[in-house]
Amino acid sequence: MATTVMSRFLEKTFNGSHRRDSVPDVGSRMKRIKEKKERPSFDSTYVIEHVIGSGGFGTVYAGHRKSDGALVAIKHVQKNRVMEWMETSGLRLNDASLDTLDLPSRIPMEIYLLYKLAHLSGIAHLLDFYEKQDSCVIVLERFSPCKDLFDHITEQGALDEATVRDYFRQIVTTMRDMHEAGVVHRDIKDENILLNTATGQLKIIDFGSGAELKDTPYTTFEGTRVYSPPEWIEKRSYQAVPAAVWSLGVLLYDMITGDIPFERDDQIVRGRINYRIHVSAEVRDLIGSCLTYDPAQRPTLNDILQHPFMNIHKQNSSQSCILNLDGLTTALTESTEAL
């Protein structure tokens, strides 16, 4: 009985339309009505399974696509929870007009950002978008087996440095590519990073707090407080890249020690980093540089990727190559002397 009631509830919740705005031209209106009739509804396209996440943004359900069984995540967001909207009329994306897509007259900023990042492999991609009177339904790709980094760290504890290096490189590279595409996430944390436990591949999720990248300061922050930089705590203002680097410093500390470095505002502002376990000097240096109080002194994303901690394997490979060459030279010398 409970399953039947829930199924009916979800059918009512998600059976929305893709577009409701009016079109002045009668011929165009009839064409769109025909297209709308031909476009399958959410209920005929997807199957909803169980809840996999919830919060202030709404609820995320696991599901799959009926046509091919592809795994999907179905995010249901109340419209009054959407932080920012984008008007689609005349809006261009990658030199193409959004008018050519079957979208409402305005869409959540999250949808627009996901369209802008469709070419990146390091994010959970948008598959579909439905709108109903009081809510939005976002359908995203999902892979299995997977878990978010928060659950993974909770289960595993502190991760070894080689694993952290691999994960952190993936995250920083994706963030760099996001910024190059003109998007800033603004809520990077372990809960917003999915790990494919079979392949080790990471994907960044939840762009509900995201925005278009700009050079001027931001004066709103909808991310997670314990990942926010001291300039936001003290001045209610921050620049996109230095704030992102601060959140990366918190995340790196979290992965390497098993917990976040700060719990309170005064701890964030003070910035004193205490290590509960032994970690290498290289990773300490990188965490310290990311968590520098002065945002102007924090490294860029490219600086992070060039940091010694991120390139230890390359240094080891170079040293190994030198040792091998020295050994080869010695062997050749000994062979020559024997002759």
SVG drawing of the C-alpha trace seen along z (x, -y; Angstrom):
<svg xmlns="http://www.w3.org/2000/svg" viewBox="-3 -44 93 53">
<polyline fill="none" stroke="black" stroke-width="0.4" points="0.0,0.0 2.8,-2.4 4.6,-1.7 1.4,-2.4 0.8,-5.7 4.4,-6.8 4.2,-5.9 1.1,-8.0 2.6,-10.9 5.8,-10.8 3.7,-10.5 1.9,-13.7 5.1,-15.4 7.1,-14.7 4.5,-14.7 5.3,-18.2 5.7,-19.8 8.8,-21.1 7.4,-24.5 4.4,-26.6 5.2,-30.1 3.0,-31.6 4.1,-32.2 2.6,-35.1 2.7,-33.5 -0.2,-31.2 1.7,-28.9 4.5,-28.7 2.1,-27.9 0.5,-25.0 3.9,-23.6 5.0,-23.8 1.7,-22.1 2.4,-19.3 6.0,-19.0 4.8,-19.0 2.3,-16.2 5.0,-14.1 7.5,-14.6 7.1,-11.9 6.2,-12.8 8.5,-12.3 6.3,-9.4 6.5,-7.6 10.3,-8.1 11.7,-7.5 11.2,-5.2 11.7,-6.6 13.2,-4.3 14.5,-5.4 15.7,-8.6 19.5,-9.0 19.8,-12.5 17.8,-15.5 18.5,-18.9 17.5,-22.5 17.7,-22.3 15.1,-19.5 15.2,-15.8 17.2,-13.5 15.9,-10.1 17.6,-7.2 15.9,-6.1 16.4,-4.7 15.3,-5.5 12.8,-3.1 14.1,-2.9 17.5,-1.6 17.8,-1.1 20.3,-4.0 20.8,-5.0 19.7,-8.5 19.5,-10.8 16.2,-12.8 16.5,-16.1 13.2,-17.7 13.5,-21.4 10.8,-23.7 10.8,-26.9 10.9,-29.1 14.2,-27.3 15.9,-28.3 18.5,-31.0 18.7,-32.6 17.0,-32.4 18.1,-33.0 15.9,-34.4 16.4,-32.2 15.1,-34.6 18.1,-35.7 20.5,-33.9 23.4,-32.2 25.5,-29.3 28.6,-28.2 27.7,-30.4 24.2,-28.8 20.9,-30.3 19.0,-28.6 15.8,-29.5 16.5,-26.3 16.1,-24.2 12.8,-23.2 13.1,-25.3 10.8,-27.6 11.1,-31.4 13.3,-31.3 15.3,-28.4 17.2,-27.9 20.8,-29.1 21.8,-25.5 20.3,-24.3 22.1,-27.1 25.4,-26.2 25.0,-22.5 24.4,-23.3 27.6,-25.4 29.6,-22.5 28.2,-19.7 31.6,-19.2 33.3,-18.3 33.8,-14.8 34.3,-15.7 30.7,-16.6 27.4,-14.8 25.7,-15.7 22.2,-17.1 20.0,-14.6 16.6,-16.2 14.7,-19.1 10.9,-19.3 9.0,-22.2 5.7,-22.2 3.8,-24.9 5.6,-25.0 8.8,-22.9 11.5,-21.9 12.7,-18.4 16.3,-17.9 17.4,-14.5 21.1,-13.8 23.4,-10.9 24.2,-8.4 26.8,-5.7 27.1,-2.6 28.8,-1.6 29.2,-5.1 29.2,-7.1 30.0,-10.6 33.4,-11.5 31.7,-12.3 30.4,-8.7 33.7,-7.3 35.8,-9.2 33.4,-8.3 33.8,-4.6 37.5,-4.6 38.9,-7.3 41.9,-9.3 42.9,-8.4 46.5,-7.5 48.4,-10.3 48.6,-8.6 44.8,-8.2 44.4,-11.8 46.8,-13.0 44.8,-11.3 41.4,-12.5 42.6,-16.0 44.1,-16.3 40.8,-15.2 38.8,-17.8 41.2,-20.7 41.5,-19.9 37.7,-19.9 37.4,-23.1 40.0,-24.8 38.0,-23.7 34.8,-24.9 36.3,-28.3 37.6,-28.4 34.0,-27.8 32.9,-30.7 31.3,-28.8 32.1,-28.9 30.6,-26.1 30.7,-27.9 29.9,-24.8 32.9,-22.5 32.8,-19.9 33.1,-16.2 29.3,-15.7 29.2,-17.3 31.8,-14.9 30.8,-11.5 33.2,-8.6 32.9,-5.6 34.3,-3.0 35.0,-0.7 37.1,-3.1 38.2,-5.8 36.6,-8.5 35.2,-11.5 32.3,-13.8 31.3,-17.1 27.6,-17.5 25.0,-20.0 25.4,-23.4 22.5,-24.9 24.8,-27.4 26.8,-28.0 27.1,-31.2 28.7,-32.7 32.4,-33.5 33.2,-37.2 36.2,-39.3 34.2,-41.5 33.5,-40.4 30.5,-38.3 28.3,-39.5 26.1,-36.4 27.1,-33.0 24.8,-30.0 27.5,-27.3 28.5,-25.4 29.6,-27.6 32.6,-25.4 34.0,-25.6 33.6,-29.4 36.7,-31.7 37.6,-34.2 36.9,-37.2 33.3,-36.1 33.0,-35.7 34.5,-39.1 33.5,-41.2 30.6,-39.4 32.5,-39.6 34.8,-37.3 36.5,-36.7 35.5,-33.5 38.9,-31.9 40.5,-32.6 37.4,-31.4 37.3,-28.3 41.0,-27.6 40.1,-28.0 37.4,-25.4 39.9,-23.1 42.2,-23.5 39.5,-22.4 38.7,-19.5 42.3,-18.4 42.7,-18.5 39.5,-16.5 40.7,-13.8 44.2,-13.5 43.1,-13.5 39.5,-12.2 37.8,-15.4 37.5,-19.1 40.0,-21.6 37.4,-24.2 34.0,-24.0 33.4,-27.7 33.7,-31.1 36.5,-32.2 38.5,-29.1 38.1,-29.9 39.3,-33.5 42.2,-32.4 43.2,-29.7 45.2,-27.7 45.7,-24.2 46.2,-21.3 47.1,-17.8 45.7,-14.8 47.8,-12.4 51.2,-12.4 51.1,-13.8 54.0,-14.7 55.6,-18.1 54.5,-18.5 50.8,-18.1 51.1,-20.3 52.6,-23.0 49.9,-22.8 47.1,-22.8 48.7,-25.8 49.0,-27.8 45.3,-27.1 44.2,-28.2 46.2,-31.4 44.3,-34.2 45.0,-36.8 43.1,-35.7 45.6,-37.5 48.4,-35.2 46.5,-31.9 47.7,-29.9 45.8,-29.6 44.4,-26.3 47.3,-25.9 49.7,-26.6 48.1,-23.8 48.5,-21.4 52.2,-22.3 52.8,-22.0 55.4,-19.3 52.8,-17.3 50.8,-16.9 53.9,-15.8 55.7,-13.4 55.2,-10.5 56.8,-12.4 59.8,-13.3 60.2,-9.7 60.0,-8.6 62.7,-11.1 64.9,-9.9 64.4,-6.3 65.3,-7.2 68.5,-8.9 69.4,-5.9 68.8,-3.5 71.0,-5.6 73.7,-5.7 73.5,-1.9 73.6,-1.5 76.7,-3.8 78.5,-1.7 77.6,1.5 78.9,0.3 82.1,-1.0 82.7,2.4 82.1,4.2 84.5,2.0 87.2,2.5 86.7,6.3 87.3,6.1"/>
</svg>
